[in-house]
Amino acid sequence: MNFSFSEEQNMLRKSVRGFVDKEIMPHIGAWDRAGKSDPEIYKKLSDLGVMGVCIPEEYGGSGMDYNSLAIVCEELERGDTAFRTAVSVHIGLNSLTLLQWGTEEQKQKYLIPQAKGEKIGAFGLTEPAAGSDVAALETTAVKDGDNYILNGQKAWISLCDLADHFLIFAYTGDKSEKHKAISAFIVERTWEGFSSIATKGKLGIRAGNTGELFFEDVKVPKENLLGQEGEGFKIAMAALDNGRFTVAAGAVGQIMACIEASTSYCHSRQTFGKEIGKHQLVQQMIAKMEAGFQMSSLLVYRAGELKNAGKRNTRETSLAKWQACDFANQAADDAVQIHGANGYSDEYPVERYLRNSKAPVIYEGTREVHTVMQAEYVLGYREDRQLSKMLPTWEGDKNKQIELQI
């Protein structure tokens, strides 16, 4: 395994970090307090060229690898989780899913403008009564001539008011068949019967746009079915392999931010006649952050290398997501503790880090879901199954295709 970054990747990190320092850091406190950010920031992200960082050049992207995507997510979350979330949803859950499952016509119509940053993509799986239990979703898509009639509701959808295109999952068959009756669709915001509303009063990620989607007799052309009828669950799980990877990478960035804020405070604050960083119990918290950062980085880039080679990575990505998010949550908690009473004030960023760190422990597979997954792999209860779909690999020929197992 290669533990070094290419010159191109180092330049990418420098570019995104500079963007974060200039365009996000000066404003994030105000955006967080306002519960929204300037929508112009997403246009600037597009101009930066990160909205298609790991999409092949033939489809409008930069043609970089998965670990380059991880670098983008790390650096964006160092600024704030909201902006890493935008990239996670747009690339990890939507664009990479279109790349894997879409027809050539769908890629031309939807993937290329998304990779270029001209359009924003989002992902709609979760519902008010369907989270970890995907089969509990109630949204339906009934075939009607050349269309499907979509009815239902989605909840906790990132970019709900900003995205142009959504991947939506709905029952197209008998609900008693559960996962086998779920299908996936590409839905456009402008279609009649579609509406969205932002969720207010969130604990964290307040600068991000999150909310509900509503579908009232929305006509979805049959050519907007992604994959085949009944493949929706497989498509969703494949999408989550990529989404979870970006969440894990973002958690590494949040640990990085906690270390930066805490070490700065340790050098500036004195108690009992010396810098607080000289106190061993404070050092213990700093050491835990560093250990979490190093271990999470290794897990993330290991998963990234498997993705680059086109190898099965559900187990490794799950472990990276679970552990990195837990480490980030602990790092944020310790960062507040190091700051003492000041950590309880939004004058310092660490209270925002703590609030933001909780959601990634829950979404895209809760801590408990990933715990069970890892145990089942070890015990031999879970095994991968072969699919006929193909994934791009960045090892050698960028156009080479390999079999995906799920």
C-alpha positions in Angstrom: 0.0 0.0 0.0 1.3 3.4 -1.0 1.3 5.9 1.9 2.5 8.9 -0.1 0.5 11.4 -2.0 1.2 12.4 -5.6 2.2 16.0 -6.5 -1.3 16.4 -8.0 -2.9 15.3 -4.8 -0.7 17.7 -2.7 -1.7 20.5 -5.0 -5.3 19.6 -4.6 -5.1 19.7 -0.8 -3.3 23.0 -0.9 -6.0 24.4 -3.3 -9.0 23.2 -1.2 -7.4 24.3 2.1 -6.7 27.8 0.7 -10.4 27.9 -0.5 -11.6 26.9 3.0 -9.4 29.5 4.7 -10.6 32.3 2.4 -14.2 31.5 1.6 -15.5 29.5 4.6 -13.5 30.2 7.8 -14.3 34.0 7.9 -18.0 33.4 7.5 -18.9 30.1 9.1 -19.6 31.4 12.6 -22.3 33.8 11.2 -23.6 31.2 8.8 -23.9 28.7 11.7 -25.8 31.2 13.8 -28.1 32.1 10.9 -28.9 28.5 10.2 -27.9 28.9 6.5 -25.0 29.7 4.3 -24.6 31.9 1.2 -25.7 29.8 -1.8 -23.0 31.4 -3.8 -20.5 29.2 -1.9 -21.7 26.2 -4.0 -21.0 28.1 -7.2 -17.5 28.8 -5.9 -17.0 25.1 -5.1 -18.0 24.4 -8.7 -15.5 27.0 -9.9 -12.8 25.3 -7.7 -13.4 22.1 -9.7 -14.1 19.7 -6.9 -17.7 18.8 -7.8 -16.5 16.1 -10.2 -13.1 15.4 -8.7 -13.2 11.6 -9.2 -15.5 11.5 -12.2 -13.8 10.4 -15.5 -12.9 13.3 -17.8 -15.2 11.9 -20.5 -18.1 12.7 -18.3 -17.0 16.2 -17.3 -14.9 15.4 -14.2 -11.3 15.7 -13.3 -10.5 12.0 -13.6 -8.7 11.8 -10.2 -9.0 8.9 -7.8 -11.0 8.1 -4.7 -8.2 9.2 -2.3 -8.3 12.6 -4.1 -12.0 12.7 -3.2 -11.0 11.9 0.4 -8.6 14.8 0.4 -11.4 17.2 -0.7 -13.7 15.9 2.0 -11.1 16.2 4.7 -10.3 19.8 3.9 -13.9 20.9 3.5 -14.9 19.4 6.8 -11.9 21.1 8.4 -14.0 24.3 7.5 -17.4 22.9 8.3 -19.3 19.6 8.0 -22.0 21.3 5.9 -19.7 21.7 2.9 -18.2 18.2 3.1 -21.8 17.0 3.3 -22.6 18.8 0.0 -19.8 17.0 -1.8 -20.6 13.7 -0.1 -24.2 13.9 -1.4 -23.4 15.4 -4.8 -20.5 13.1 -5.7 -20.5 10.1 -3.3 -24.2 9.3 -3.3 -25.4 10.7 -6.6 -22.8 11.2 -9.3 -20.8 8.1 -8.6 -24.1 6.1 -8.6 -25.0 7.5 -12.0 -21.5 6.6 -13.2 -22.0 3.0 -12.1 -25.6 2.4 -12.9 -26.7 5.0 -15.4 -27.4 4.5 -19.1 -25.2 6.4 -21.5 -28.2 8.8 -22.1 -28.6 9.3 -18.4 -24.9 10.1 -18.0 -25.0 12.6 -20.8 -28.1 14.3 -19.5 -27.4 14.3 -15.8 -23.9 13.2 -14.9 -21.9 15.5 -17.1 -23.5 18.8 -15.9 -23.2 17.6 -12.3 -19.5 16.7 -12.8 -18.9 20.1 -14.3 -20.7 21.7 -11.3 -23.4 23.2 -13.5 -26.1 21.2 -11.7 -26.2 19.8 -8.1 -27.3 16.3 -7.3 -28.8 14.9 -4.1 -30.1 11.6 -2.7 -33.4 10.6 -1.3 -33.7 7.3 0.6 -34.6 8.2 4.2 -38.2 8.8 5.2 -39.9 9.8 8.4 -40.5 6.1 9.3 -37.6 4.5 7.3 -34.0 5.0 8.2 -31.8 2.0 9.0 -34.9 -0.2 8.0 -34.9 0.7 4.3 -37.8 -1.7 3.6 -40.1 0.4 5.7 -40.2 3.2 3.2 -43.6 4.2 1.9 -42.9 6.2 -1.2 -44.4 4.5 -4.3 -43.9 4.7 -8.1 -46.7 3.2 -10.1 -46.3 2.5 -13.8 -48.6 4.5 -16.0 -47.9 4.2 -19.7 -44.6 5.8 -20.4 -44.3 7.3 -16.9 -44.2 6.3 -13.3 -46.4 8.2 -10.9 -44.4 9.1 -7.8 -46.0 9.7 -4.4 -44.5 10.0 -1.0 -42.1 11.9 1.3 -38.4 11.9 2.1 -36.8 13.3 5.3 -33.4 14.5 6.3 -32.4 15.1 2.7 -29.2 17.2 2.3 -29.4 19.9 -0.3 -33.1 19.6 -0.3 -33.7 23.2 -1.5 -30.6 23.5 -3.6 -30.2 20.3 -5.7 -31.4 20.2 -9.3 -31.5 16.4 -9.5 -32.4 13.7 -6.9 -32.0 10.0 -6.8 -35.2 8.8 -5.3 -36.1 5.3 -4.1 -39.6 4.0 -4.1 -41.6 0.8 -4.2 -42.6 -0.3 -7.7 -43.8 -3.7 -6.6 -45.6 -5.5 -3.8 -44.3 -4.2 -0.5 -44.4 -7.7 0.9 -41.4 -8.4 -1.3 -39.5 -5.7 0.6 -36.1 -4.9 -0.8 -36.8 -6.8 -4.0 -39.6 -4.4 -4.9 -37.7 -1.1 -4.5 -36.5 0.8 -7.6 -34.5 4.0 -8.1 -35.4 7.1 -10.2 -33.7 10.3 -11.3 -36.1 13.1 -10.4 -35.8 16.8 -11.4 -36.8 19.6 -9.1 -38.8 21.5 -11.7 -41.3 18.7 -12.3 -44.9 19.4 -11.3 -45.9 17.9 -7.9 -42.4 18.2 -6.4 -41.7 20.4 -3.4 -39.2 20.7 -0.6 -38.9 22.4 2.8 -35.9 23.0 5.0 -35.7 21.5 8.5 -35.2 24.0 11.3 -33.8 23.6 14.8 -31.0 21.1 14.0 -28.4 20.3 16.7 -25.6 20.8 14.2 -24.6 21.3 10.6 -26.7 24.4 10.8 -25.0 26.0 7.8 -26.1 23.2 5.6 -29.4 22.8 3.9 -31.4 19.8 5.1 -35.0 19.0 4.9 -38.0 17.1 3.5 -39.0 16.3 -0.1 -42.7 15.8 -1.2 -44.0 14.0 -4.3 -47.6 14.4 -5.2 -48.4 12.6 -8.5 -45.0 13.4 -10.0 -44.7 12.1 -13.5 -41.3 10.4 -13.9 -40.5 9.3 -17.5 -39.7 5.7 -17.8 -36.2 6.5 -19.1 -35.5 8.0 -15.7 -35.6 4.6 -14.0 -32.0 4.0 -12.8 -31.1 0.4 -13.4 -33.9 -2.1 -13.6 -37.1 -2.4 -11.6 -36.4 -4.1 -8.3 -32.7 -3.1 -8.3 -33.2 0.0 -6.1 -31.9 -1.6 -2.9 -28.7 -2.8 -4.5 -28.2 0.6 -6.0 -28.8 2.3 -2.7 -26.3 0.0 -1.0 -23.7 0.6 -3.7 -24.2 4.4 -3.3 -23.7 4.1 0.4 -20.4 2.4 -0.1 -19.2 5.7 -1.7 -21.2 8.0 0.6 -19.8 6.4 3.7 -16.3 6.7 2.4 -16.7 10.5 2.0 -18.2 10.7 5.5 -15.3 8.9 7.0 -12.8 11.1 5.2 -14.7 14.2 6.4 -14.4 12.9 10.0 -10.6 12.8 9.5 -10.8 16.5 8.6 -12.9 17.3 11.7 -10.3 15.6 14.0 -7.7 17.7 12.2 -9.7 20.8 13.0 -10.0 19.8 16.7 -6.3 19.3 16.9 -5.6 22.7 15.3 -8.0 24.5 17.6 -6.9 22.7 20.8 -3.2 23.0 20.3 -3.6 26.7 19.5 -5.6 27.2 22.7 -3.1 25.1 24.7 -0.3 27.5 23.8 -2.3 30.6 24.5 -4.0 29.7 27.8 -2.1 29.4 31.1 -3.2 27.9 34.4 -1.1 27.5 37.6 1.8 29.4 36.0 2.2 27.4 32.8 0.6 26.6 29.4 -2.3 24.2 29.8 -0.6 22.0 27.2 2.0 21.3 29.9 -0.6 19.5 32.1 -0.6 15.8 31.5 -4.3 15.3 31.5 -4.6 17.8 28.7 -1.8 16.1 26.9 -3.7 12.8 27.2 -6.6 14.4 25.3 -4.3 15.8 22.6 -2.7 12.4 22.3 -6.1 10.7 21.9 -6.9 13.1 19.1 -3.7 12.4 17.3 -4.1 8.6 17.6 -7.7 8.9 16.3 -6.5 11.1 13.4 -3.7 8.6 12.4 -5.9 5.5 12.7 -8.8 7.0 10.9 -6.5 8.2 8.1 -5.2 4.8 7.6 -8.6 3.2 7.5 -9.9 5.8 5.0 -7.0 5.6 2.6 -7.0 1.8 2.8 -10.6 1.8 1.7 -9.7 4.4 -1.0 -7.0 2.1 -2.4 -9.4 -0.8 -2.6 -11.8 1.5 -4.5 -9.1 2.7 -6.8 -8.3 -1.0 -7.7 -12.0 -1.7 -8.2 -12.0 -4.2 -5.3 -14.9 -4.9 -3.0 -14.7 -2.5 0.0 -18.0 -2.6 1.9 -16.4 -4.1 5.0 -13.4 -1.8 5.0 -15.5 1.3 4.2 -18.0 0.5 7.0 -15.1 0.1 9.5 -13.6 3.4 8.4 -16.9 5.2 8.6 -17.7 3.8 12.1 -14.3 4.4 13.6 -13.5 7.8 12.1 -16.9 9.2 13.1 -16.5 7.9 16.6 -13.0 9.3 16.9 -14.2 12.7 15.6 -17.0 12.8 18.1 -14.6 12.0 20.9 -12.1 14.6 19.6 -14.7 17.3 19.5 -15.8 16.4 23.1 -12.2 16.6 24.3 -11.6 19.8 22.4 -14.5 21.5 24.3 -13.1 20.1 27.6 -9.7 21.5 26.8 -11.2 24.9 26.2 -13.1 24.8 29.5 -15.8 27.4 29.9 -14.7 29.0 26.6 -15.5 25.8 24.8 -19.1 26.3 25.7 -19.2 29.6 23.7 -19.5 30.1 20.0 -16.7 32.5 20.2 -14.6 29.4 19.7 -15.2 26.9 17.0 -15.0 23.7 19.1 -18.6 23.9 20.3 -19.7 23.8 16.6 -17.4 20.9 16.1 -19.1 19.0 18.9 -22.6 19.7 17.5 -21.5 18.8 14.0 -19.8 15.6 15.0 -23.0 13.9 16.2 -24.8 13.6 12.9 -22.1 11.5 11.1 -22.4 9.0 13.9 -26.0 8.6 12.9 -26.4 9.0 9.1 -25.3 6.7 6.4 -25.5 3.8 8.8 -25.6 4.4 12.5 -22.8 3.3 14.8 -25.0 0.4 15.8 -25.5 -0.7 12.2 -21.8 -0.7 11.5 -21.1 -2.5 14.7 -23.4 -5.3 13.7 -22.0 -5.4 10.2 -18.4 -5.8 11.4 -19.4 -8.5 13.9 -21.3 -10.4 11.1 -18.2 -10.3 8.9 -16.0 -11.7 11.6 -18.6 -14.4 12.6 -19.1 -15.4 9.0 -22.8 -14.4 8.9 -22.3 -11.8 6.2 -20.9 -12.5 2.8 -20.7 -10.6 -0.5 -22.8 -11.4 -3.5 -21.8 -10.9 -7.1 -23.5 -8.3 -9.3 -23.2 -7.8 -13.0 -22.6 -4.1 -12.7 -19.2 -2.6 -13.3 -17.1 0.0 -11.5 -14.3 2.1 -12.8 -10.9 1.5 -11.4 -8.0 4.0 -11.2 -5.3 1.4 -11.2 -3.6 1.4 -14.5 -6.0 2.0 -17.3 -8.6 4.5 -16.1 -11.2 3.1 -18.4 -10.8 -0.5 -17.3 -13.9 -2.0 -15.7 -14.2 -4.6 -13.0 -17.0 -6.7 -11.5 -18.8 -5.2 -8.5 -19.6 -7.5 -5.6 -22.3 -6.7 -3.1 
